Amino acid sequence: MKRSDLLPKEFNSYYTDYLNLVHGSTSVHEALNIGLQESLDFINSIDKNLDYRYGSDKWTIAQVIMHNIDTERVFAYRALRFMRGDLTPLSGFDQDVFAVDYENHAFAKADLIQSFKATRNATIALFNGVTDEQLIIQGTASDSLMSVRVIPFLIAGHTKHHENVIRKRYL
């Protein structure tokens, strides 16, 4: 299954820009595994203080990375629920509510790397066991239908989006 196999009815159009950051020929496992190494290389390459923010009302570099980690956790949980047949509609999550807690932490690069690795490896393990039947299951999250197979590409695209933001606005 490749990213280009996704159908518009499998996700909210809001996610299109994120999904388009993942090449169409990329498989589920490539999106997660290759993305892991690319993100680790990127985080390791950052030579600016992770507390840097380009505006007083903007997140720090560390907070953007933590946002990626939290978002992946939320989306992996959605995938797990849908894969296991729990189609109870899931609410959205408010990234700004999550981010309020970020102000209470001093993020060390090594800790962020460890958290990113642990989160991505858990997501990889979840999708290593997925069946073709589970991939096409659709559930509701944030008042929109979403298939399981969209989620790994969404995770990868969302991460790339924010890494691009860091490159453009922070570095």
Helices and strands as residue ranges (DSSP letters): G 3-5, G 8-10, G 13-15, H 16-19, H 28-45, H 61-83, H 95-100, G 101-104, H 109-128, H 132-135, E 138-141, E 144-147, H 150-165, I 166-170
